[in-house]
């Protein structure tokens, strides 16, 4: 999937999207053709209070209490491993 930059331009009382010719050619569009576009989805605002509560719960559970050296543990977790069914 390619990413194209569209420019919003004012056309009288409305607006239009100006797209690169390469996009129009690839989509086989002619002047006047209509296309359906998916609107961008707004991301939910992060609930910081909830995140704090969940971290506090993990701390209370001692979820990571068995890890003696967190830096070494993290390095070990990030080491490349041979994946199953792959040479």
C-alpha positions, 0 to 999 in steps of 0.5 A: 500500500502506498501513501499519497499526500492530498492537498485540500483546496478551496473551490468556490463554496466547497473544498476539494482534495488535490491528489498526485497524478500518480494516484489518479493514474494508479486508481484509473480515475478521470476528472469528475470520478467519485471515490470513497475515502475512509475517514481518519479514526480519532484515537481515544484520549489516554485515561491516565488515572486508569493507567496509574491504578493498573500500575499500582495493582501490578506493584501490589501483586509483585508481578515483577518482584522475582526479577533481580536485575531489570536491565539484564532481564529486558536485554535477555527478553530482547535477544533474537531467538530461533523461531519455530518451524523456521531455519 
